[in-house]
Amino acid sequence: MNQIAKVVVDVPVMQTNQPYDYVIPPELINRLEKGMRVEVPFGPRHIQGFIVDIVNQSDFVGKLKEIIRPLDLEPVLTPELLKLGEEMAEKIFAFRIHCYQTMLPPMLKAKYEKEFYLTNETYTEKQKDVFEGLQAISWDDAIEKELLPLLLEWKKQNVVDIRYLVKNQAKAKKVTVYQPNLLPVDIEKELNSLSQRAKSQRSLLKVIGDLEPEATLTKQEFFELFEVTNRTLQIGIKNGWLKSIEKEVYRNPLKNQMFPKTQAKVLNAGQLKAFDAVMKSIQEEKHDVFLLKGITGSGKTEVYLQLIGKVLDEGKTALMLVPEIALTPQMVHHFKGRFGEQVAVMHSRLSTGEKYDEWRKIKSGEARVVVGARSSIFSPVENVGIIIIDEEHETSYKQEENPKYHARNVAIHRGQYHHCPVVLGSATPSLESRARAQKNVFHLLELNERANQLALPDVEIVDMRQEFQNNNRGNFSLLLQEKIRDRLEKREQVVLLLNRRGYSSFIMCRDCGYVHECPNCDISMTFHMDTKGMKCHYCGHEENVPHRCPKCHGNQFRYFGTGTQKIENELQELFSQANIIRMDVDTTRKKGAHERLLASFGKGQADILLGTQMIAKGLDFPNVTLVGVINADTSLNLPDFRSSEKTFQLLTQVSGRAGRSTLAGEVIVQSFNPEHYAIKYAQNHNYDGFYRQEMALRHRGGYPPYYFTTQITVSDIDENKAQVKIYEINAFLRKKLGNKTVILGPSKSSIARMNNRYYFQLLIKYKNEPDLQNVLTEILNNSQKDNAKGLYISIDTEPINFF
């Protein structure tokens, strides 16, 4: 009986959501399953694909090609994830293959390689010498040995041909372990044959006799447990007393860390009410979405932990999402301390191998609780009992690259599939989520007091315009300086937030006004003091600081703006005795740096923690009594209708880092716009007031959540081509869509050139547009020809960033 596999294939220049039919070879019939990756022929190359179905007949007229080989021994995608990928592709205008690849750890993403092979069985001496007896020569080797021109000439003569190979990168870690290879009677014989002076060898034989026959120990374990020397161990292996075995092990991203067991705390009335509401849905196996709005320090994490505990008691699994910047060691300790080895942790700071092993633990069912950042929403967990998204307002839950999914929407989809509740937690919910709760699409739960019964910190606003008029040209107001000095004297700790890394924002020539820009992007380069160089934060281009102005050849440069490095230097000058830890992308680049810096601060080894947004969330240090915001206006001035919302959220979140224990907290916010409503409402911890005012402004401007939005972006290295294409798309949309749909643009993107590509965009705003799905699908499918030529068209539903 024939079996036909329907395979979604990965063809870079001509992707499609339509599966292709392939014959399953006789030896693989009833051995392949849906969700497996396979290598298949496609034209002259071999490519990767995912089996999405297996049938007995095909509608294709003609001869079907055979699957070459499986890339997996078991499915890597569950039936649920296969269906999810199909529906995601339709909703966010992406290709299924990209959705499926996004669901897998990097090590399960196939790598493509090319190689040359001889097409004839007979070949010349020269060809024999070039191939050196090998069956094939890889493309990389051909380049390294400077054989490419010759091989390409032979290709024209049909002497050689090129084949494309799919390389599976998935590799489990293996270690060498040693196992007893002697029976008790043999041990006795060996002991009798040894001299009494061979004490170390006699000691090893006794150790082997005490071990279980199936016991396996690494070299290091032998050394540590039995004080056996390497020389003695080698003698034991040589004599056949021990046999070596390759054993598969998990890479442990949390090795050398201890997680003291924690117990559930007694919930207060507010926590208990929220807990009971969600538990009702869990027990009824009902899909509800809850918006848990709880002020900072209100004990949301304890509610999460107890809900997950109940789910595990019922034999189910749990998904817990945290924004990357809030996935601190403290958060990991909460979950590891409560649930131990049942927890898998997934985030970007893990190595490729560690991600693969955590994924394997989840897939095998060894890990029943997944704690991770955005992509962990695709973890292959089964029988899910609850999905929780903490800090649900965070924009990092939306992926900026294709496929442009939002983890919140994926979580709700998976919650529906598993008939389980989804909990969205935040002190400052996104306006979209809060509006849905107002319409009873989500169920609103509120925690209005801190779990420790302490008051929220006092927030004081400093008008930096006044400081400037009083001849204070520094970045620290006199009040903030005074407060920091006071905390240092009391041996309390300070957290300072600056939403920018680097030393200065840009350098400018004082003589002619020239600003040094990136050669690849329409943006000024940032000066970094540690490397004494300039860096573009958009494309990564780096260069030395110019000694002379390229425009007027003068040498009078001035450094404008403020970065974390500059603030650190200024702090050191003002408070020379203070120990300062700086946390930004530059200082946390090395593996483990993030954890080490926070651990050092937690142990009291530093007085001041200075950082970017990564320190605004998830930190809970009892000795922090002062939080300072250097410049609250950074995000207010962005060309984005969400800029006020982002400012309010950031100020509220970072304020919550102060006074989390018995010591009272205080917050100083420095601003050049102290009257702005986002800053005023944050000062008073008044989310509801901010929500009402911001919603009124959104309604007046016709922005989400009152309208749906879709952004189309076109980019090309040729500015004219990109501009022509965006105007073509604009004309097509205006012809196909209804009169009530608003199209803004086309226009240049806020940063018109990045990495030598020119960007144009338009925005579609609509409430109900029945034809939009078909119209955008047509644009997506037609974009393949343009993409193959280097002109990229991107469709983003409900975009987070507009610049």
N, C-alpha and C positions, 0 to 999 in steps of 0.2 A: 504493500500500500504506500502510495506517495504521500509525503508530507511537505507542505509549502509553508515557509516562514515569511511573514510580512515584516519587512525590515525598514526602519527609519534610518536613512544613511546620512553620512557626513560628507557632503560635496561642497567645499568652501565657496566656489563661485556660482553655484546653482542650487542652493538649498530649496527644499520643498517640504511641506507637511504631509505629503502623500507617501505612504510606505511603498517600497518596491518588493515584488515577489521573488523569492529564491528557493530553489529545490534544496531540501535537506538531504545530504548524502546518505546512502543506505546504512553506513556504519554509525551515523548519528541519529537515526530515527528513534523517537521516544527517549532520546537523551538530552535534547535541547529543550529549553523552556522559555516562556515569555519573561522578559526582563534581563536576559543574558546579552552580553556584547558579543558580536561575531565579526570576523573579517570576511569581506565579500568583494568580488570583482566589480569594478565600475569603469567601463571604458578600458584604458590601458593600465589603470592603477588598481591597487588594493586599498580599500577604505574600511573604516569602522562603522558599525551600525548596531542598532538595538532591536532585538526581536520584540514586536508589540503584539503579535498574534501568530498562531499556528493553525493552518486549515488543511483540508484534503484536496481542494481544487482551486485553480487560479482562473481569473477572468482574462488574463493576458493571452493574446493570440501570438504565438511564436515560441521559440525555444527558450526556456528559462535557464539562467546560469545557476551553478551550485554554490552553496556556502563553502568557503575555503576551510575555515576552522573556527571553533569557539574561542573566545578570549577569557571565558570564565568557566569555572566548574559548577557554579550555581548562580541563580539570578542575582544581579546587583541592584535591580529595581523591583520593588514589590508591585503587585497589580494596582494598588492604590496610587503609587507614585507614577506609574505609566499613564493612568487616567488623568492624574493631576497635571502631568506635563502636556497632555493633549489639550486640556481645557485652559491651562495657562497660556499656551501658544495662541489660542484663539482670542483670549481676553486682552492680552497685552501686545498683540501683533508682533509675535516672535516666531522663531522656528522651533519645532519640537526637539530637534537634535540638540539645540543650545539649551533648552530647558532640561533635558535629560542629563547633559554634561554638567550643568550647574548643580545638579542633585548629588554628584559624586565627589569624593575627595580627589585632590589633584593627582594622586598616584594612580587613579583609575581612569585618567584621561589619556587616551592612546597617543603615541608619538609616531609621526610618519617619517619614514626614511626612504631614500632612493639608492639603488645600486645598479651597476652595469654588469651584464652577463653575456657570454659568447653565445651566439645563435646557432653556430655550426659545430658539428662534432669534430671536424678537421680544422686545424688552424695552423698558422705559420709560426716559425720560431720566434719572431718578434712578438706576436700575440701571446705565445706561451711565456715569454720572458716577462711581459707586462703583467700578466695575471699570476705569474709565479706559482702556478699549480692550484690556484684558488678557483672556486666555482664562480665567484663574483667579486667586484671591487666596489666598496661603498663610495657614494658621492663625495663625502668628506675626505676619504683617503685619496681619491682622484685629484681633488684640489690640492691637498698637502703635497702629493708627489708630482704635481704639475703635469698630470696626465689628461686633464680635461679636454684641451684642444684635439689631442690625438683620438680620444674615445668618442668625441662628438663627430669627428671625421669618419671613424669606423661605423658610427651609428648611421650616417648618411649612406654608407656602402652596405648596410644591413649585416655587418659583421658582428656588431654588438647591439643590444637593445637595453632599455631602462625599465626596471620594474619598481613599483612602489610597494613598500612594506609597512605593515602596521606593527609597531613595537609595543607590547604590553609592559607598562612600567611598574605594575603592582608587584611589590616584593615584600614578603614578610621578613622580619628580622630573625636571624638564626644565631644561636650561640653554641659553642662546643661544651658539652657536659660529659662527665665521666660516671660510669656505672660499674658496680662490682661484677667481676667476671670469674669469680671463684666460688666453688661450693665449700661448706665448712670443712669437709674432709681434705680438700685441696689446700685450704689455708693452713691446716695442721701440718701437712707435708712440707709446705714452703717454709713454715717457721722452723721445722726440724732441720731443714737443709741450710738454714742461715746461721752464720756465726753470731755468737752472743754480742760481739762488738758492733754488729750492724743494727744499732738501736733504732735509728730513724726508720729503716725498712721494716723492722719487726713491729714498730709503732704503727706504720701504715697498714700492715696486714691485720693488726687488731682492729683498727678503724674500719677496714673493709668488712671484717667479720661482724662488727656491731651494726652495720648499715642494713637496711631492708634490701632484698635482691633487686627491686625495681627502683631504688633510690637513684637520683641523678644530682650531681653537684658540679658547679663550675670550679675552675682552678681557684678563683678568689674565695669561694665558699670553703674549699678544702683548707686554704691558708688561714682563714679567719676562725673556722670552727675547731680545727684540729692541730693548728700550728705545724702543718706539714710544709716542708720546703719544696721549692720548685724542682730541685735536683731529685729528691726522693720520689716526687710524683712522676717525673719522667722515667725513673727506674721502674716504677709500678706499671706504667703504660707499656714500656719496652718488654717487661717480663710477662705481659698478658694478664696481670692481676686486675687491671681496669680496662674497660673498652670505652672508646670515645664515640659519642653520638651527636649529631646535629639536631638541636632542639629549637622549635619555633617559640619565640617569646614576644610579648607586647613591649613596645617602647613606652616608657612611663614618663609623661611630661611633668609629673609632680613628684619625681623621685627625690629622696632626702627631705621631704616635707612631712611633718607630723600633723595629724588632724584629730585633736582631742574630741572625744564623743560628747555631743551636746544633747540636752533633753528639751522637750517641748515646754514653752513657757505658758503661764496662765494668761489667757487672752482677756483684754478688757472688754467692756460692753460693746464698743464700736467694732472692735476686731471680731468678736463673737458673732455679731449680727451679720457681718460680711461673710464670715466662715460658714455660717448656717445656710445662708442664701445659696452659696455655690455648692455646698454639700448636698442640698436638695436636688440640684440638677445632676450631680454625680450619681446619686442613688437611683434617680429615675432614668439614668442614661439618656439625658435630654440635652440637646445642643442649645445652649444659651450663651450670649456674649455679655459679659459683665464689665463695666467700666469702674474700676476701683480707684476712686479719687481720694488720695490720702496725703495730707500735708507731710513735709519732710520730717522724718523721725517718728511717724505715726505707727510704725510696726507692720508695714505691708509685707516685709520679707518673712516675718514669723507666720503671718497668715498663709503665705505661699507654702512655707515648709510644712505646716500642719495639714494643708489640703493635699499636698503631694504624699505625705505620710499615710493618709487615709486611702488614697488611690492605690498605693503600693500594697496596703493591707488587703485590698480587694483583688490583688493579682494583676493589676494593670500597670501601665507605664505612664511617664510624664515628660512633657517637653517644657523647658524653661528658657525663654529668650531674654537676653540682657544686651544692651548696646555695647559695642566693642569697647568704648572708652569707660564704661561702667563695670566691665568684667574684670574687676580687681581681685587680687588674692583674697581680700576679705570676703567677697561674694562666694568665691570657690570654697573657702573655709567653712562658710555657713552650711553649704550643701554636703561637702565631704564629711564635716563633723556630725551631721545628722544622719546621712545615708551611706557613708563609707564607700566601699568598692562598687556599690550599685550605680555610682555617678560617673558619667563620661563628660569630659569637658572639651568643647570645640571652639577654637578661636584662631585668629590670624597669627598669633605669636607662636603657635606650635609649628614644628618642622613638618615637612611633607610626610615623613614616615610616621610621626606621632599622630597626625590627622588620620592617616590610613588605619592605624591600629585602634584609635578611639572609635572610628567608624565600624571596624570589624567587631569590637566589643558590643556595639549597639546592635549590629546586624545579627549577631549570634544570640542576643538576649541576655548576655552577661551583665550589660549595663541597662538598667531600667529607668534611670533618670538622666536626661540629657540637659546639660547647662551649656549654653553657647550663644554666639552672636548670630547675626542675620541668617547665614546659610544653614545653620543647624536646624532650621525649620523643615529641611528636607531629610532629616535623619530617618533611617529605615526602621523606625519603631513600629511595633504592631500593638493592637489592643490598647490604644491610648485612652487614658482616663481623664486627663486634664492638660490643657495647653495654656501657659502663662507668658505674657509679654510684659516685662517690666520697663518702665520709662517709655511707654508706648508712643509718646509724642516725638521721640528721637528720629531725626531725618535719616540717620544711618540705617534704618530698617528698609529704606528704599534703595535698591541697587541702581547705580548710575550707568553701568554698562549693560549691554544686552545679555540676557533678557532682563528688562527693566521691571522686575517684580517688586511688590511691597510685601514684606514678611507678615504684616498684619492680615492682609487679604488671604495669603496662603494659609495662615493659622486658622482663620475662620472656615476656609474650605475644608481643611483637614478635620476640624472640629465637627463639621456637618457629617463627614464620612464616618467618623468614629462615634457619633452620637454623644459627644462629651462637651462640657463647658469650655469656653475660652475666656480667660481673665486678662483684661488690659489694665495695667496699673500705672499710675502717674500722680505726682503732686500737681502737675500742670498739663492736663490732657490736651491733645491737639484739638483745635476748634472743630475739625471734622468729627472726631469721636464724641466730643461733648454735645454737638448738635444732634448726633444720632441718638444719644441718650435722652436728649430733650424730646425727641420724637418717639421714644420708647422702642427704637430698633435695638438699642443696647439697654441693659439694666444698670442704672446708676447706684453704686454703693459708695458711701463717704466715710472717711476717717478724719475727724476734725480736731483731734487733739493728739499730742505726742504721747507715745507709749509710756514714757517715764514721767508724765504729768507736768513736765517743765514747760515754761513759756517759750514761744518762738523768739529768736534773737531780735534785739532792737536794731533797726536799720537807719543809718543816718546818711543823707545825701550831701556831698560837698560840691559846690559850684566852682568848677575849675576856671571859669572866666574870671571870677573874683580873685582867685589865687594868682592868675596871670597879671591882673591889674595891681596886685600887691607885690609885684616883682618876684614872685616865686616861679622860676622858669623850669623847675624840676618836674618829675613825674609823680612826686609824692606831696600831697597837700600837707600843711602843717599839722592838721588834725590827725591824719593817718600816721605821720611820723611820731606824733605824741603817743598814739595808741599802741604802735608797735614797740616803742621804747618801754611803755608801761608793762606790756606782756613779757618782754625780755627780762625785765627786772623781777617779775613774778614767776619766771621760769615756765610760763605757759607758751603754747604754740600758735603760730600765725599761718594762715593760708592766703596767698595772694594770686588773683586771677588776672591774666592778660591774654586776650584772645588773639595772639599773634606770636609766631616764632621768628627766630633770627635776631639780628642786632638793630638794624634800621630798616624802615620800609623801602627807602630808595635814596640814591645820592643825586645831587643836582649841582651843576656848575653855577657858582655865584656870579660869574661874569656874563654868561649868555643865557642862563636858564635851562640848559640842556639837561634832560633826565635820562640816565642810563637805562635803556630798555633791553629786553631779551631779543636776540636776533631772530628767534623763531616765533615769538608771540607778541601781541600788542599789549604788553604789560611791563611795568618797571621791574627790574631785578632787585632782590633783597640782599642786603649786606649781612654776612655772617662773620662775627668776630673770631670764632674759634679757628676757622680755616683762612681768615683774612681774605675772603673771596666773595664774589657775587653769585647768587643762585636764583634761578627761576623756579617758583613753586608750582608751575603749571606743566612744564615739559622736562624739568630737571637739568637744563643747561647750566653749566658752571664756567666761570672765567675769573681771572684776576681783576682786582680793582684797577681801573684805568688811572695812570699817573697824570695824563693830560687829557683835556676835554677833546673828544673827536671832532667837535664842531668849531670851537674858537681857539683850541690848543692852549687854553689857560690851565692853571693847576689849582684853582680855588674851589675845591669841592666842599659841599656841606652835606651832612648826613641828616635826613629828615625821617620823622616817624619814630615809633618805639617798638622794639622787639624784646623778647624775654631775656636775651643775652645782655642787652643794654640796661634793662631794669635790674638784672642781677649785679652788674657792675655798680650801678647807682646805689643799690641796697648795701653793697659791701663798703662803699664810701661812707654812707650815713651810719651804718651799724657794723663797724669793723669787727666787733667781737662775736657777731651772730654767725651761726652755722646755717648755710642756705643750701637747699636742694632745689635744682631746677628740673622741671619735667616738661618736655615738649618732644616733638617728633625726633629732634636731633639727639637728645640725651637718652631716648628710650629705643633707639634703633637696634641695638645689640640684643640678642636673645636673653631673656631673664632680667634685663635692666629695669623694666617697669616694676617688677616684683621687688627687686633689691632696693630700689629707691624708696618705695612705699614702706617696706619693712624697716628700713633705716629710720624713716620719719616716725613710724609707729613706736620704735624703741626709744624715741626721744634723743636720737643722735643728731638731730637738726632742730633749729628753732623756727625756721621759716620754710614753707613749701611754696615755691613760685612755679606757676605752670599755666598751660593753655586749657582748653575745654576738658582735657582728659582728667583734670583734678576736680571738676565741678560736680561729679556724680559718684555715688557708690562708696565714698570714703566715710569712715566712722571712727574718728580719733577723739577720745574723751578729753584730751588736754588742749584741743583747739578751741580757743575762746574768741579769736578775732579772725574775721574774713575781710579782706580788702579787695575791691574791684578797681583796678587801675584806671580803666576807661570803659565806662558802660556803653559808650556810643558806637563802638566798633561795628556791631552788626546792625545798628539802627540806620546806618547810612548806605546800606546795600540796596541796589535797585530791584527789590523783591517785595511783593505785597505781604509776605510773611515776616518781614524784618522786625516789626514790633512784637509779634508773637515769639520769635526766637529770642529777642532781647529779654522779654518778660520771663520766659522759661529759664534762660541761663542764669539770670539774677536770682530767681527764686531757688533754683537748684543749688547754686553755690552758697547762697545764704544759709541753706540747710546744713552746711558742713560745720557751722558754729554752734557751740552750746549743746552738744548731744549727750552730755553726761551731767554731773552735779554742778559743774562750773557754768555760770551764765555766759551766754554768747553775745557778741556784738558784731555788726557788719557796717563797713564804711564803703559807700559807693561813690566814686568820683565820676563826674559827668560834665560835659559842656552843654547838655540839654536837660538840666535838672527838672524842668517843668513837664517833660514829655510824659504822657499818660502811662506808657509801659513801665517807666521807672517809678512813677508815683505809686502805681498799683503794686509793684513788686516791693516797694518800701513798706507797704501796709499788709503784705501777704494776702492781698485781696484778689484771688483768682476770679471769683464770680463777677466782680466789678469790671475787671479787664475783659472778661469774656463778653459781657453785654456791650461794652463800648466797641470792641473790635468787631463783633458781629454786625453792629449797626454800620460801621465803615465798610465792611465787606459787602453788605447788602446794597449800600449806595454805589459801590464801585463795580458790582456784578462779578464778584470773585467767589471761589470756594469758601464755605460749603454750599453757597446758593447756586453755583454753576459747576458743572463738570468741565474739566479742561483736558486738552490733548495738545502736546507740542510736537511739531515736526521740525527737525533740524537737518540741514544739508551742508556737507563740507567737502572741499576739494582743494588740492594744492593750486589749482587755477581759480582765481577769484571769479572770473567771468562765467566759467562753467557752473560754479555753485550758485551764482546769482540767477542765471538763466533757468536752472532746474527749479529753484524755489518759486520763481514766478510761474513756471509751468504748473507746478503742484497747486499753487494758489488759484490759478484760473480753473483748473480741474475741480477743486473743492467748491468754489463759488458756483460752478455750473451744476454740481450734483447735490449740494446741500440746501436745506430749506432757509427761508428768509429770517427765521427766528434765531438761527445759529450765527454767532458773531465770530468773525475771523480777524484777528489782530495781526498786522504785518502784511507782507513779508518785511523783515528788517534785518540789519546786521545784528549778530549776537553781541551781548555786552562786551565780551572780549572777542573782537572780530577775527583775530588770527591767533591760533595756538599751534605750536609745533609745526609751523609752516603750512598749516591748513587754514583756509578761510571758512568762516561759519555764518550761515544765514538761518533765520528761524521764523516761524509763524505759530500763532496760538489759536486754537479753536475753543470757543466757549459755548456751551450748550446746556439745555435742561432736558430736552428729549429730542434726539435726532435719529429716527429709525434707520436712515440710510447710511449712517456713519460707519457701522461695522463693515459693510460690503465695500464702501469706498476706500477705507483705510487698508483693508485686506488686498484690494487691487493695487494700491500704491506699494504695499510691502512686496507683493509678488513681482511687480514690474521693477522694483529696485535692484533685483539681482543682477541684471545686465549692467546697470550703472555701477554697482559695487565692484563688479569684476574689472571695471576700468578705473577704479580708485575714487569714484564719486560716491560718498556714503550718505544714505538717507536713513534717518533714525526717527522712530515714532515712540513717543513717551506719553502714556496715559497717566493722568493725574501727576504731572511733574512736581518735584520738590524744589528744584532750583531753576531759576529763569535767567541765570547769567553764567 
